[in-house]
Amino acid sequence: MSLRLSDFLGYNDIVIQCHDNPDADALASGLALHWYLTKMGKSPRFIYGGKGAVHKSNLVLMQTILAIPAEYVEELKKPEIIIYVDCQKGESNVTDFEADNYAVIDHHQVLGTLPPLAEVRSGYGSCSTIMSELLELEGLDINESENIATALYYGLMTDTTGFTEIQHPVDKDLRDKAAFNRANIILFKNSNISREELRIAGEALNHASYDDNGIYAIVEAAPCDPNILGIISDMVLEVDTIETCVVYSILPYGVKLSVRSCVKEVKASELAAFLAEGYGGGGGHLVKAGGFMQKDLLAKDNRTYDRDSIKSFLMSRMKEYYDGTEIIYAGKEPVDISGYKKYVKKDVVVGYVKAEELAEPGTRVTIRTLEGDVDVSITDDTYIVIGIDGEIWPIKKNKFEANYSDCDEEYVYPGDYSPVLVNLITGERIDIISHARSCAANGGVTIYAKPVEQRVKIFTTWDREKYYLGIPGDYQAVRTDDLTDTYIIAAKIFARTYEEII
């Protein structure tokens, strides 16, 4: 990270500010920063502006029980520095106060010029996650304070709609390590819906829109808590013909999306990312996900920010998604390789681990990587290969020995996030890289491949339940010794690992 919390210790008159009408993530992030600065001998102030103080019952409880010192203010005497958390200066939902200096800690898309002191992680599910990392960099354990651990856990939980939208492994790490107060979390969760929100859900369900074949639905809900969107989504998906649905709410600063899927051919996380692409972001789980499209980014595309325009936009994106995607089930029929070229694998050095060194054969595990979680049942012939960009995939012993040879050199991991193996029986977390050894891809291994021209989903021979997505620029590859074995190779990896046979 480019920013350290210790960078703020040179200031004395410090104000922490979150966005107007703060949510749980904003309150948690501000509390964590306030906790750190107070421990370091500072006397920071935590504020927010807008039309009024927090009144939502779960947030009032959160503030009271976790002792969150957030103040609603209408005026502010110019401080030495304002540190924005879970927001950025100039956004439509952030009251503009003057200060000598500004700083930003946020997980949303960058809209304008950031100040020199800034840490923005747009791929993270919450600002709470960033705060957890920043505290760790300063040698502080969030579990040192039960209130901090509970606040950050709840901030992440609410910003990812009950963890259904979690995608980044660092978010998952916070979820797993926080020693939160379970009774308080249950209390907050069960104080989350009001009678007015129940009315909003009923009204939204009465005005659902469907595609011509009735396999997906699009539903607008009045502005409400993201968890209410999730409740509506779950209800829509129970309709017998519906495979996927998108429930959205138009807010003053953007459009919040809740996405659901009940078929393996559509990952909710991938659909959410597709819908929000270019205007924000999305992600989550296979069946539950969410996204956000920022008003300012929609406006840059000359898009009218009104109900009819947004509904039309989402309907067209859903149609594009369904009409523009090919689905392939590997291992069934030989691939027609006309139009493919033949390539040979370069002598590249990668890493590998024998899976039985990490868990007993028969154990069900999850391998957590930057690209997502990979579920594997360990056998005595399961190997885990770590590619040149840090990507992970399981492989059987016979295929490994046919394609790779051991190297003497020490293995150096090339990725940003070190993958871990999570034992699903015991919950034990094992660092994979500490067990990795180097190996070289045997030169001479050949494939047929061609560039992907449209979105394609491939259910591979090693995972028939989750597809691998290829987008234009990636390559669809086919093993020369088995024309039914087809898979996707990302563009940046293909160029570094294969060369054409002319």
KEFI-22361 format. One record per residue (C-alpha): residue in three letters; residue number from 1; x, y negated, z negated. Coordinates in steps of 0.2 Angstrom, whole numbers. Example, Ala and Ser with C-alpha at 12.3 -4.5 7.8 and 13.67 -1.06 7.14 Angstrom:
2
{pt ALA; 1; {62; 22; -39}}
{pt SER; 2; {68; 5; -36}}
# end
This chain:
502
{pt MET; 1; {0; 0; 0}}
{pt SER; 2; {6; -18; 4}}
{pt LEU; 3; {-2; -26; -12}}
{pt ARG; 4; {2; -22; -30}}
{pt LEU; 5; {-9; -27; -44}}
{pt SER; 6; {7; -34; -52}}
{pt ASP; 7; {8; -47; -39}}
{pt PHE; 8; {-6; -56; -48}}
{pt LEU; 9; {4; -58; -64}}
{pt GLY; 10; {12; -74; -59}}
{pt TYR; 11; {-5; -83; -60}}
{pt ASN; 12; {-13; -88; -76}}
{pt ASP; 13; {-30; -96; -71}}
{pt ILE; 14; {-37; -80; -62}}
{pt VAL; 15; {-55; -77; -56}}
{pt ILE; 16; {-61; -61; -49}}
{pt GLN; 17; {-76; -63; -38}}
{pt CYS; 18; {-87; -49; -30}}
{pt HIS; 19; {-101; -52; -17}}
{pt ASP; 20; {-118; -59; -21}}
{pt ASN; 21; {-131; -47; -28}}
{pt PRO; 22; {-117; -35; -33}}
{pt ASP; 23; {-119; -16; -32}}
{pt ALA; 24; {-111; -3; -43}}
{pt ASP; 25; {-95; -2; -32}}
{pt ALA; 26; {-92; -21; -34}}
{pt LEU; 27; {-95; -21; -52}}
{pt ALA; 28; {-84; -6; -55}}
{pt SER; 29; {-70; -13; -44}}
{pt GLY; 30; {-71; -30; -53}}
{pt LEU; 31; {-71; -21; -70}}
{pt ALA; 32; {-55; -11; -66}}
{pt LEU; 33; {-46; -26; -60}}
{pt HIS; 34; {-51; -36; -76}}
{pt TRP; 35; {-46; -21; -87}}
{pt TYR; 36; {-28; -21; -79}}
{pt LEU; 37; {-26; -40; -80}}
{pt THR; 38; {-32; -40; -98}}
{pt LYS; 39; {-19; -26; -102}}
{pt MET; 40; {-6; -37; -95}}
{pt GLY; 41; {-10; -51; -106}}
{pt LYS; 42; {-20; -61; -94}}
{pt SER; 43; {-37; -69; -97}}
{pt PRO; 44; {-47; -67; -81}}
{pt ARG; 45; {-64; -71; -77}}
{pt PHE; 46; {-76; -60; -67}}
{pt ILE; 47; {-90; -69; -57}}
{pt TYR; 48; {-102; -68; -43}}
{pt GLY; 49; {-114; -80; -35}}
{pt GLY; 50; {-130; -79; -25}}
{pt LYS; 51; {-148; -82; -29}}
{pt GLY; 52; {-148; -75; -46}}
{pt ALA; 53; {-141; -62; -59}}
{pt VAL; 54; {-141; -43; -57}}
{pt HIS; 55; {-159; -36; -61}}
{pt LYS; 56; {-159; -19; -54}}
{pt SER; 57; {-161; -7; -69}}
{pt ASN; 58; {-147; 5; -66}}
{pt LEU; 59; {-135; -10; -64}}
{pt VAL; 60; {-141; -19; -79}}
{pt LEU; 61; {-138; -2; -89}}
{pt MET; 62; {-121; 0; -81}}
{pt GLN; 63; {-116; -18; -86}}
{pt THR; 64; {-122; -16; -104}}
{pt ILE; 65; {-115; 2; -107}}
{pt LEU; 66; {-98; 0; -98}}
{pt ALA; 67; {-96; -18; -105}}
{pt ILE; 68; {-93; -25; -88}}
{pt PRO; 69; {-90; -44; -90}}
{pt ALA; 70; {-97; -50; -74}}
{pt GLU; 71; {-105; -67; -74}}
{pt TYR; 72; {-118; -75; -62}}
{pt VAL; 73; {-112; -93; -59}}
{pt GLU; 74; {-119; -107; -47}}
{pt GLU; 75; {-103; -118; -49}}
{pt LEU; 76; {-85; -114; -52}}
{pt LYS; 77; {-71; -126; -58}}
{pt LYS; 78; {-57; -123; -45}}
{pt PRO; 79; {-45; -109; -52}}
{pt GLU; 80; {-27; -105; -47}}
{pt ILE; 81; {-33; -90; -38}}
{pt ILE; 82; {-49; -81; -33}}
{pt ILE; 83; {-47; -62; -30}}
{pt TYR; 84; {-61; -55; -20}}
{pt VAL; 85; {-66; -37; -23}}
{pt ASP; 86; {-77; -27; -12}}
{pt CYS; 87; {-79; -42; -1}}
{pt GLN; 88; {-70; -55; 9}}
{pt LYS; 89; {-70; -74; 10}}
{pt GLY; 90; {-82; -81; 23}}
{pt GLU; 91; {-94; -67; 23}}
{pt SER; 92; {-112; -71; 23}}
{pt ASN; 93; {-115; -63; 6}}
{pt VAL; 94; {-101; -71; -3}}
{pt THR; 95; {-103; -88; -11}}
{pt ASP; 96; {-89; -99; -6}}
{pt PHE; 97; {-80; -107; -21}}
{pt GLU; 98; {-64; -117; -19}}
{pt ALA; 99; {-47; -111; -26}}
{pt ASP; 100; {-28; -115; -24}}
{pt ASN; 101; {-25; -97; -18}}
{pt TYR; 102; {-35; -82; -12}}
{pt ALA; 103; {-33; -63; -12}}
{pt VAL; 104; {-43; -48; -6}}
{pt ILE; 105; {-46; -30; -11}}
{pt ASP; 106; {-59; -22; 0}}
{pt HIS; 107; {-64; -7; 10}}
{pt HIS; 108; {-75; -15; 24}}
{pt GLN; 109; {-70; -20; 41}}
{pt VAL; 110; {-59; -35; 43}}
{pt LEU; 111; {-68; -50; 51}}
{pt GLY; 112; {-57; -65; 50}}
{pt THR; 113; {-39; -69; 44}}
{pt LEU; 114; {-34; -61; 28}}
{pt PRO; 115; {-23; -70; 15}}
{pt PRO; 116; {-5; -65; 12}}
{pt LEU; 117; {-11; -55; -4}}
{pt ALA; 118; {-23; -42; 4}}
{pt GLU; 119; {-27; -24; 3}}
{pt VAL; 120; {-41; -18; 15}}
{pt ARG; 121; {-44; 0; 18}}
{pt SER; 122; {-58; 1; 30}}
{pt GLY; 123; {-58; 20; 30}}
{pt TYR; 124; {-61; 22; 12}}
{pt GLY; 125; {-79; 25; 6}}
{pt SER; 126; {-78; 13; -9}}
{pt CYS; 127; {-68; -1; -16}}
{pt SER; 128; {-67; 9; -32}}
{pt THR; 129; {-56; 21; -23}}
{pt ILE; 130; {-43; 7; -19}}
{pt MET; 131; {-43; 1; -37}}
{pt SER; 132; {-40; 19; -43}}
{pt GLU; 133; {-25; 20; -31}}
{pt LEU; 134; {-19; 2; -36}}
{pt LEU; 135; {-20; 7; -55}}
{pt GLU; 136; {-10; 23; -52}}
{pt LEU; 137; {4; 13; -43}}
{pt GLU; 138; {6; 3; -59}}
{pt GLY; 139; {7; 19; -69}}
{pt LEU; 140; {-10; 18; -76}}
{pt ASP; 141; {-22; 33; -78}}
{pt ILE; 142; {-40; 28; -75}}
{pt ASN; 143; {-45; 42; -88}}
{pt GLU; 144; {-36; 32; -101}}
{pt SER; 145; {-53; 23; -102}}
{pt GLU; 146; {-69; 33; -101}}
{pt ASN; 147; {-78; 17; -96}}
{pt ILE; 148; {-66; 14; -81}}
{pt ALA; 149; {-67; 32; -76}}
{pt THR; 150; {-86; 32; -77}}
{pt ALA; 151; {-87; 15; -68}}
{pt LEU; 152; {-76; 20; -53}}
{pt TYR; 153; {-84; 37; -51}}
{pt TYR; 154; {-101; 29; -51}}
{pt GLY; 155; {-95; 15; -39}}
{pt LEU; 156; {-89; 28; -27}}
{pt MET; 157; {-105; 39; -29}}
{pt THR; 158; {-117; 25; -25}}
{pt ASP; 159; {-107; 18; -11}}
{pt THR; 160; {-106; 35; -3}}
{pt THR; 161; {-125; 39; -6}}
{pt GLY; 162; {-121; 52; -20}}
{pt PHE; 163; {-105; 58; -12}}
{pt THR; 164; {-114; 63; 4}}
{pt GLU; 165; {-104; 51; 15}}
{pt ILE; 166; {-87; 55; 8}}
{pt GLN; 167; {-74; 57; 22}}
{pt HIS; 168; {-57; 51; 16}}
{pt PRO; 169; {-47; 63; 5}}
{pt VAL; 170; {-43; 49; -7}}
{pt ASP; 171; {-61; 47; -10}}
{pt LYS; 172; {-63; 65; -14}}
{pt ASP; 173; {-48; 64; -25}}
{pt LEU; 174; {-56; 51; -36}}
{pt ARG; 175; {-72; 61; -37}}
{pt ASP; 176; {-63; 76; -43}}
{pt LYS; 177; {-51; 68; -55}}
{pt ALA; 178; {-62; 55; -64}}
{pt ALA; 179; {-66; 60; -82}}
{pt PHE; 180; {-83; 51; -82}}
{pt ASN; 181; {-96; 51; -96}}
{pt ARG; 182; {-109; 63; -88}}
{pt ALA; 183; {-123; 57; -99}}
{pt ASN; 184; {-121; 39; -93}}
{pt ILE; 185; {-120; 45; -75}}
{pt ILE; 186; {-136; 54; -77}}
{pt LEU; 187; {-144; 39; -85}}
{pt PHE; 188; {-139; 28; -71}}
{pt LYS; 189; {-145; 40; -58}}
{pt ASN; 190; {-162; 42; -66}}
{pt SER; 191; {-165; 23; -68}}
{pt ASN; 192; {-162; 21; -49}}
{pt ILE; 193; {-179; 19; -41}}
{pt SER; 194; {-193; 7; -45}}
{pt ARG; 195; {-212; 8; -40}}
{pt GLU; 196; {-208; -5; -27}}
{pt GLU; 197; {-194; 6; -19}}
{pt LEU; 198; {-207; 20; -19}}
{pt ARG; 199; {-219; 9; -9}}
{pt ILE; 200; {-204; 5; 3}}
{pt ALA; 201; {-201; 24; 6}}
{pt GLY; 202; {-220; 27; 9}}
{pt GLU; 203; {-221; 12; 21}}
{pt ALA; 204; {-206; 18; 31}}
{pt LEU; 205; {-212; 36; 33}}
{pt ASN; 206; {-228; 29; 40}}
{pt HIS; 207; {-219; 21; 54}}
{pt ALA; 208; {-206; 33; 60}}
{pt SER; 209; {-201; 34; 78}}
{pt TYR; 210; {-197; 50; 88}}
{pt ASP; 211; {-188; 54; 104}}
{pt ASP; 212; {-198; 62; 118}}
{pt ASN; 213; {-194; 80; 113}}
{pt GLY; 214; {-197; 76; 95}}
{pt ILE; 215; {-180; 83; 89}}
{pt TYR; 216; {-174; 67; 81}}
{pt ALA; 217; {-182; 52; 72}}
{pt ILE; 218; {-177; 34; 69}}
{pt VAL; 219; {-185; 25; 54}}
{pt GLU; 220; {-183; 7; 48}}
{pt ALA; 221; {-185; 4; 29}}
{pt ALA; 222; {-186; -13; 21}}
{pt PRO; 223; {-170; -19; 12}}
{pt CYS; 224; {-167; -7; -3}}
{pt ASP; 225; {-154; 2; -12}}
{pt PRO; 226; {-144; 14; -1}}
{pt ASN; 227; {-150; 29; -11}}
{pt ILE; 228; {-168; 25; -6}}
{pt LEU; 229; {-163; 27; 12}}
{pt GLY; 230; {-156; 44; 7}}
{pt ILE; 231; {-172; 49; -1}}
{pt ILE; 232; {-182; 44; 15}}
{pt SER; 233; {-169; 53; 26}}
{pt ASP; 234; {-171; 69; 16}}
{pt MET; 235; {-190; 69; 18}}
{pt VAL; 236; {-190; 65; 37}}
{pt LEU; 237; {-178; 80; 40}}
{pt GLU; 238; {-191; 92; 32}}
{pt VAL; 239; {-202; 89; 47}}
{pt ASP; 240; {-202; 106; 56}}
{pt THR; 241; {-196; 100; 73}}
{pt ILE; 242; {-183; 87; 67}}
{pt GLU; 243; {-165; 91; 69}}
{pt THR; 244; {-157; 74; 65}}
{pt CYS; 245; {-163; 58; 58}}
{pt VAL; 246; {-157; 40; 56}}
{pt VAL; 247; {-165; 29; 42}}
{pt TYR; 248; {-159; 11; 42}}
{pt SER; 249; {-162; -5; 33}}
{pt ILE; 250; {-158; -23; 40}}
{pt LEU; 251; {-149; -33; 27}}
{pt PRO; 252; {-143; -51; 28}}
{pt TYR; 253; {-126; -46; 31}}
{pt GLY; 254; {-128; -30; 41}}
{pt VAL; 255; {-137; -14; 45}}
{pt LYS; 256; {-136; 1; 33}}
{pt LEU; 257; {-138; 18; 40}}
{pt SER; 258; {-142; 35; 32}}
{pt VAL; 259; {-140; 50; 43}}
{pt ARG; 260; {-145; 68; 41}}
{pt SER; 261; {-143; 84; 51}}
{pt CYS; 262; {-149; 102; 49}}
{pt VAL; 263; {-141; 110; 64}}
{pt LYS; 264; {-123; 115; 65}}
{pt GLU; 265; {-122; 107; 83}}
{pt VAL; 266; {-123; 90; 75}}
{pt LYS; 267; {-112; 84; 61}}
{pt ALA; 268; {-120; 70; 52}}
{pt SER; 269; {-103; 62; 48}}
{pt GLU; 270; {-99; 62; 66}}
{pt LEU; 271; {-116; 55; 72}}
{pt ALA; 272; {-115; 41; 59}}
{pt ALA; 273; {-97; 37; 65}}
{pt PHE; 274; {-104; 37; 83}}
{pt LEU; 275; {-119; 26; 79}}
{pt ALA; 276; {-108; 13; 70}}
{pt GLU; 277; {-93; 13; 82}}
{pt GLY; 278; {-87; -4; 86}}
{pt TYR; 279; {-98; -13; 74}}
{pt GLY; 280; {-93; -5; 57}}
{pt GLY; 281; {-90; 13; 52}}
{pt GLY; 282; {-98; 29; 46}}
{pt GLY; 283; {-94; 46; 39}}
{pt GLY; 284; {-99; 59; 26}}
{pt HIS; 285; {-103; 77; 26}}
{pt LEU; 286; {-109; 90; 38}}
{pt VAL; 287; {-128; 87; 34}}
{pt LYS; 288; {-128; 70; 25}}
{pt ALA; 289; {-119; 55; 30}}
{pt GLY; 290; {-121; 36; 31}}
{pt GLY; 291; {-114; 21; 40}}
{pt PHE; 292; {-114; 2; 41}}
{pt MET; 293; {-115; -10; 55}}
{pt GLN; 294; {-109; -28; 51}}
{pt LYS; 295; {-120; -42; 57}}
{pt ASP; 296; {-105; -53; 62}}
{pt LEU; 297; {-98; -39; 73}}
{pt LEU; 298; {-115; -36; 81}}
{pt ALA; 299; {-116; -55; 85}}
{pt LYS; 300; {-100; -55; 93}}
{pt ASP; 301; {-107; -43; 106}}
{pt ASN; 302; {-121; -56; 109}}
{pt ARG; 303; {-134; -44; 101}}
{pt THR; 304; {-149; -52; 94}}
{pt TYR; 305; {-150; -48; 75}}
{pt ASP; 306; {-169; -44; 74}}
{pt ARG; 307; {-179; -29; 71}}
{pt ASP; 308; {-184; -25; 89}}
{pt SER; 309; {-166; -27; 95}}
{pt ILE; 310; {-158; -16; 82}}
{pt LYS; 311; {-171; -2; 84}}
{pt SER; 312; {-168; -3; 103}}
{pt PHE; 313; {-150; -2; 100}}
{pt LEU; 314; {-151; 13; 89}}
{pt MET; 315; {-163; 22; 100}}
{pt SER; 316; {-151; 20; 115}}
{pt ARG; 317; {-136; 26; 105}}
{pt MET; 318; {-145; 41; 99}}
{pt LYS; 319; {-150; 45; 117}}
{pt GLU; 320; {-132; 42; 123}}
{pt TYR; 321; {-126; 54; 109}}
{pt TYR; 322; {-137; 68; 114}}
{pt ASP; 323; {-136; 66; 133}}
{pt GLY; 324; {-118; 63; 134}}
{pt THR; 325; {-111; 78; 124}}
{pt GLU; 326; {-107; 95; 130}}
{pt ILE; 327; {-107; 110; 118}}
{pt ILE; 328; {-95; 125; 120}}
{pt TYR; 329; {-95; 141; 110}}
{pt ALA; 330; {-78; 149; 112}}
{pt GLY; 331; {-75; 168; 113}}
{pt LYS; 332; {-90; 172; 123}}
{pt GLU; 333; {-87; 168; 141}}
{pt PRO; 334; {-71; 165; 151}}
{pt VAL; 335; {-68; 147; 154}}
{pt ASP; 336; {-69; 142; 173}}
{pt ILE; 337; {-51; 135; 174}}
{pt SER; 338; {-53; 127; 191}}
{pt GLY; 339; {-47; 109; 189}}
{pt TYR; 340; {-36; 114; 175}}
{pt LYS; 341; {-17; 112; 175}}
{pt LYS; 342; {-4; 124; 167}}
{pt TYR; 343; {7; 118; 153}}
{pt VAL; 344; {21; 125; 143}}
{pt LYS; 345; {23; 121; 124}}
{pt LYS; 346; {39; 111; 120}}
{pt ASP; 347; {51; 117; 107}}
{pt VAL; 348; {44; 107; 93}}
{pt VAL; 349; {47; 109; 74}}
{pt VAL; 350; {32; 111; 63}}
{pt GLY; 351; {28; 118; 46}}
{pt TYR; 352; {19; 133; 39}}
{pt VAL; 353; {14; 142; 23}}
{pt LYS; 354; {9; 159; 20}}
{pt ALA; 355; {-8; 157; 12}}
{pt GLU; 356; {-6; 172; 0}}
{pt GLU; 357; {7; 162; -8}}
{pt LEU; 358; {-6; 149; -13}}
{pt ALA; 359; {-21; 160; -18}}
{pt GLU; 360; {-25; 179; -19}}
{pt PRO; 361; {-32; 187; -4}}
{pt GLY; 362; {-51; 187; -4}}
{pt THR; 363; {-51; 169; -12}}
{pt ARG; 364; {-62; 156; -4}}
{pt VAL; 365; {-52; 139; -3}}
{pt THR; 366; {-54; 122; 4}}
{pt ILE; 367; {-39; 114; 13}}
{pt ARG; 368; {-41; 95; 10}}
{pt THR; 369; {-33; 85; 24}}
{pt LEU; 370; {-35; 67; 32}}
{pt GLU; 371; {-45; 75; 46}}
{pt GLY; 372; {-57; 83; 34}}
{pt ASP; 373; {-59; 98; 23}}
{pt VAL; 374; {-56; 115; 31}}
{pt ASP; 375; {-64; 130; 23}}
{pt VAL; 376; {-54; 147; 23}}
{pt SER; 377; {-56; 164; 16}}
{pt ILE; 378; {-38; 170; 12}}
{pt THR; 379; {-32; 186; 19}}
{pt ASP; 380; {-14; 194; 18}}
{pt ASP; 381; {-11; 189; 36}}
{pt THR; 382; {-17; 171; 35}}
{pt TYR; 383; {-5; 157; 39}}
{pt ILE; 384; {-7; 139; 38}}
{pt VAL; 385; {2; 128; 51}}
{pt ILE; 386; {5; 110; 49}}
{pt GLY; 387; {7; 101; 65}}
{pt ILE; 388; {18; 87; 71}}
{pt ASP; 389; {5; 73; 65}}
{pt GLY; 390; {1; 82; 49}}
{pt GLU; 391; {-14; 91; 56}}
{pt ILE; 392; {-18; 108; 48}}
{pt TRP; 393; {-25; 124; 55}}
{pt PRO; 394; {-26; 142; 50}}
{pt ILE; 395; {-19; 156; 61}}
{pt LYS; 396; {-17; 175; 60}}
{pt LYS; 397; {0; 183; 57}}
{pt ASN; 398; {1; 191; 74}}
{pt LYS; 399; {-3; 175; 83}}
{pt PHE; 400; {9; 165; 72}}
{pt GLU; 401; {24; 177; 75}}
{pt ALA; 402; {20; 177; 94}}
{pt ASN; 403; {21; 158; 95}}
{pt TYR; 404; {33; 152; 81}}
{pt SER; 405; {50; 156; 74}}
{pt ASP; 406; {58; 152; 57}}
{pt CYS; 407; {70; 137; 56}}
{pt ASP; 408; {84; 134; 43}}
{pt GLU; 409; {81; 115; 42}}
{pt GLU; 410; {71; 108; 27}}
{pt TYR; 411; {53; 104; 31}}
{pt VAL; 412; {48; 86; 31}}
{pt TYR; 413; {30; 82; 31}}
{pt PRO; 414; {25; 68; 44}}
{pt GLY; 415; {8; 63; 38}}
{pt ASP; 416; {1; 49; 27}}
{pt TYR; 417; {-9; 61; 16}}
{pt SER; 418; {-1; 76; 9}}
{pt PRO; 419; {-14; 91; 11}}
{pt VAL; 420; {-19; 101; -4}}
{pt LEU; 421; {-28; 118; -6}}
{pt VAL; 422; {-43; 118; -18}}
{pt ASN; 423; {-47; 135; -25}}
{pt LEU; 424; {-66; 136; -25}}
{pt ILE; 425; {-67; 149; -39}}
{pt THR; 426; {-55; 141; -52}}
{pt GLY; 427; {-55; 123; -45}}
{pt GLU; 428; {-36; 123; -46}}
{pt ARG; 429; {-28; 111; -34}}
{pt ILE; 430; {-11; 116; -26}}
{pt ASP; 431; {0; 105; -16}}
{pt ILE; 432; {3; 114; 1}}
{pt ILE; 433; {18; 104; 6}}
{pt SER; 434; {29; 110; -8}}
{pt HIS; 435; {27; 127; -2}}
{pt ALA; 436; {30; 123; 17}}
{pt ARG; 437; {44; 129; 27}}
{pt SER; 438; {50; 124; 44}}
{pt CYS; 439; {47; 134; 60}}
{pt ALA; 440; {49; 130; 79}}
{pt ALA; 441; {36; 133; 92}}
{pt ASN; 442; {42; 146; 104}}
{pt GLY; 443; {46; 138; 121}}
{pt GLY; 444; {37; 147; 135}}
{pt VAL; 445; {20; 148; 127}}
{pt THR; 446; {8; 142; 140}}
{pt ILE; 447; {-10; 136; 141}}
{pt TYR; 448; {-22; 129; 154}}
{pt ALA; 449; {-28; 111; 150}}
{pt LYS; 450; {-37; 96; 157}}
{pt PRO; 451; {-42; 79; 150}}
{pt VAL; 452; {-59; 78; 142}}
{pt GLU; 453; {-71; 67; 153}}
{pt GLN; 454; {-85; 66; 141}}
{pt ARG; 455; {-88; 70; 123}}
{pt VAL; 456; {-87; 89; 120}}
{pt LYS; 457; {-90; 100; 104}}
{pt ILE; 458; {-81; 116; 104}}
{pt PHE; 459; {-85; 130; 91}}
{pt THR; 460; {-68; 139; 91}}
{pt THR; 461; {-64; 157; 88}}
{pt TRP; 462; {-57; 153; 71}}
{pt ASP; 463; {-72; 143; 65}}
{pt ARG; 464; {-89; 147; 72}}
{pt GLU; 465; {-99; 136; 60}}
{pt LYS; 466; {-90; 119; 62}}
{pt TYR; 467; {-86; 111; 79}}
{pt TYR; 468; {-70; 102; 84}}
{pt LEU; 469; {-74; 86; 94}}
{pt GLY; 470; {-65; 80; 109}}
{pt ILE; 471; {-67; 63; 116}}
{pt PRO; 472; {-61; 55; 133}}
{pt GLY; 473; {-42; 56; 133}}
{pt ASP; 474; {-41; 72; 122}}
{pt TYR; 475; {-38; 88; 131}}
{pt GLN; 476; {-48; 104; 132}}
{pt ALA; 477; {-35; 119; 131}}
{pt VAL; 478; {-37; 137; 136}}
{pt ARG; 479; {-25; 151; 131}}
{pt THR; 480; {-18; 159; 147}}
{pt ASP; 481; {-19; 176; 139}}
{pt ASP; 482; {-37; 174; 134}}
{pt LEU; 483; {-48; 163; 144}}
{pt THR; 484; {-62; 164; 131}}
{pt ASP; 485; {-51; 155; 118}}
{pt THR; 486; {-53; 137; 121}}
{pt TYR; 487; {-51; 122; 109}}
{pt ILE; 488; {-47; 104; 108}}
{pt ILE; 489; {-30; 95; 107}}
{pt ALA; 490; {-29; 77; 102}}
{pt ALA; 491; {-22; 65; 115}}
{pt LYS; 492; {-7; 59; 104}}
{pt ILE; 493; {-3; 77; 100}}
{pt PHE; 494; {-4; 84; 117}}
{pt ALA; 495; {8; 72; 125}}
{pt ARG; 496; {21; 76; 111}}
{pt THR; 497; {19; 95; 112}}
{pt TYR; 498; {16; 100; 130}}
{pt GLU; 499; {23; 97; 147}}
{pt GLU; 500; {16; 102; 164}}
{pt ILE; 501; {23; 116; 174}}
{pt ILE; 502; {25; 110; 191}}
# end
